[in-house]
Amino acid sequence: MQSYTRQAVLALAAAATTACPTPMTVPTDTMTSSSGDTTNSTNPTETMPTTTSTSTSSTSSDDSSLGTLSTDAFTSDTGSTSETSGSISTSETTGEPVCEDCDDARACCRPNAPADCLSGKSCYVDCGSEPDICLQAFCGDGFENASPNAPEQCDDKNDISDDGCSAQCKDEDRLIFVTSSTYCGNMAEYNGASCLRPGVGTGIERADTICNQAAQASDHEHKNRAFKAWLSDGVDSPYTRFDKTFEARYINTMGETIVMGGWKGLTEDLPTDEDVEYLSAKILNMGGIESSKTYAWTGTLKDGQTDTKHCNKWTETDEGDADEFRAEVGKPSELSKDWTQDDDLHCDNNYPIYCFEDPTP
């Protein structure tokens, strides 16, 4: 077999879409091999390409542009032994890619790949009428691989970051928005006169539900992504709940960059002067406009960690001077640390909450 470079894989893939041999259906209840043996098959028909192979005694040429011939033994149709170790396995007699048993590291081409190759796999090239090609899936092949062993969030046919899909095939842009509805300190929606009964869950759990419902009710392209509320309750916080490995852009609902550098850019690489603006754009609601409210509930400091004031884990609606009746708030219109850490106010107020796209459980 031959081992191919990534460039060679792409070259073969391109060739496969235009020059795959046309398959034909032939009876397989009796088939005669090149050596004259008769083979019985339980299937009435079998799709086979019309490629004419040469004698197995022929030696395939070494094309340095595609790779070097492995010295590993391999199994041909006539019984020689074989071992698969490269990205693509090729027929010794024709040099054409041939299908092998797919495992979790491989992707099988549709529509004629063996049935056992289809489940849970993705194909990175449209092989046209070629039924017997099985290629290695990789980040940058243009197909979003859903294999549980190597799931991809995106695949834009390159290995370049900072273009919406990272070199590791992870989504780069994550959305932040502020809710249009407002909520009391117990996360119950405010109806203009009073706090309604809280919905499903309590505290942060309830707020997460609010965020996902607000996203799904919109027509934004990120509407079906997972969201979490930017709230802290003395134990849980964005610092403990969010994906701190995220390194790309946070954007608002108009696609404007709020901050580069992901979690670190939002919470760690901050100016020492707390009045300096470090966000590049304001947090907007799902309609793409600024919040009508001055404040948003946060309970969260500029580093993403919890403040001591959080309406008693977001369960209080009473007014009082004790910490349990107050919560940290931020200003959606601010670009400095005041966006999350501006003041602490009574729990009987009603404010929106911030929602962050975050795929982690």
Buried (B, 14 or more C-beta within 10 A) or exposed (E): BBBBEEEBBBBBBEEBEEEBBEBEEEEBEEBEEEEEEEEEEEEEEBEBBEBEBEEBEEEBEEEEEBBEBBEEEBBBBBEEEBEBEBBBBBBBBBBBBBBBEBEEEBBBBBEBBBEEBBEEBBBBBBBBBBBBBBBBBBBBBEBBBEBEEBEBBBBBEEBEBEEEBBBEBBBBBBBBBBBBBBBBBBBBBBEEEEBEEBEEEBBBBBBBBBBBBBBEEBEBEBBEBBBBBBBBBBEBBBBEBBBBEBBBBBBBBEEEBBBBBBBBBBBEEBEEEEEEEBBBBBBBBBEBEBBEBEBBBBBBBBBBEBBBBBBBBBBBBBEEEEBBBBBBBBBBBBBBBBBBBBBBBBBBBBBBBBBBBBBEE
